[in-house]
């Protein structure tokens, strides 16, 4: 029997012809531009402590990558973070020790994710956009009912060090994020769970007929997403010192933008964890660098929007030309994986 | 393919890291930049305040940096302050969105040798050298309650339309309003609700509409924020409630002129935001020069505004008071509406 190669042979050509490589170039370009614009940019402090300001939402990028590879979307993540933060603050002030309140925060967020998953798998006629749009409004609504327009804070000192503290000269949040990124990378690329996510994203029906428990995978991915929203909430609340119902407003769109910029196809089945990871740092450092030369907030939003459109255009153009250049028959003959088009 | 990517990425990272280590030790230039961070962008009052700060800083031969996040949140201000610390500015003047949430980042700025003080909307005493206060907070509270008493004819329901529930200055004034309302003279005034428009136009408009819908007997709306009072003025005018529900508070003459002329808002108060910013600029340079350190009794000269002395603030810290609030009504609005 002929042996089938599951990995493409490594070559310089295929290495440079990757979206992630282009992202590395964009990342370097952002750094070069920032360093030219501001003499204060290129310092150890920039690379070590700036991530504190944008990594809290980066925890959401990891599970969102899975959700989008499934061909779905979860826009309730920011509301989940807000609700879990509010419940943590309220339960802490009701007398719960801070450690338990933090665990409760994660539990509430996980439950929110689980509920999303149940609704999506139970009511198949509803798309994930509709379900999470509804829960987005509901979760934030509950947060507003609990705290009204007020803020709640005065957490113990040790809790503040979660968001502001350092291990040596590396921020705690960066260490935790690296660990989380490695775990998600392994989950997505090295386990059968990850391969099933790709299978569902490429063709859900085919995956189901091949014996993949699609509902279970979808349920798990959304539950994990909820849990990570809890992690975001823990770090964000620690950095802020207090929480209010409108905290993390708009995070869902920032997160989706990072995932899309990372080359994950919104039609599902395509993309790798490395892309969104690079996108987090591109957008994070772009904001920071342009802030250093004191560009106003609105102009920053425009620049990120333009970058997003540009990247999606380049991505489409590249995939389109690649498809024409290499007909699928010859690919099969070389033992490479056949090209699967999303439905 | 993936393995190849990781190989390449490690290579790039190694090059970047070694460059980083080489450059990290570079000397840092001394700054003549003075920063101000306002609550949010698109706030005409804030533009005036930052304008006054810029004028004062530039008049002394320095460079001003004017910044504000796009949403009135502490998150946005924290990110901006991090960037200002990296630029090694000489001083940061903060108009706080939250009293306590900014403490870690402001403490970090102070440790980096940057002079930090608050202006208009304060931060807690531990995170500032001194606070620049536009007017005596207690007097603002008393004046606004007295205005509501006058407009309502002495009795009836009143409501407050504020900025965010975390805005330090508004909360202080509201506290003094509540305290003043306990005076037997105002016993027939009933404060029915404090609504929060978050200093956003759309939210302020819908909060004002909600107030009118839930309290049909409402007589006076007090809006101690320029965005809120303008939004309430618009709502009262659109609903033709002028003469039934009265509006007072703190507003910009240029935005409120039509409502004062039509009688929807019989009179309101404000200080000159240009002067608040201008005073702030001289506090900044005096702190950097070392003329003042933020202790009670220290004196300094603030350009065209004259001499000022640092006094004890109600929150336990110290402050500089600009002066009493100014009353705008039909008799003087014509002359002021083109000024600010």
Interface residues (C-beta under 8 A of the other chain):
Chain A: X7 X8 X10 X11 X14 X15 X18 X20 X21 X24 X28 X31 X38 X39 X40 X41 X42 X43 X44 X45 X46 X47 X49 X50 X52 X53 X54 X149 X150 X151 X153 X160 X164 X189 X236 X239 X240 X241 X242 X244 X246 X247 X249 X250 X272 X274 X287 X288 X291 X292 X294 X296 X297 X298 X301
Chain B: X1 X2 X3 X4 X5 X8 X9 X12 X16 X20 X21 X23 X24 X26 X28 X29 X41 X65 X66 X67 X68 X69 X70 X71 X73 X74 X75 X76 X78 X79 X80 X82 X83 X86 X87 X88 X98 X100 X101 X103 X104 X164 X165 X166 X196 X198
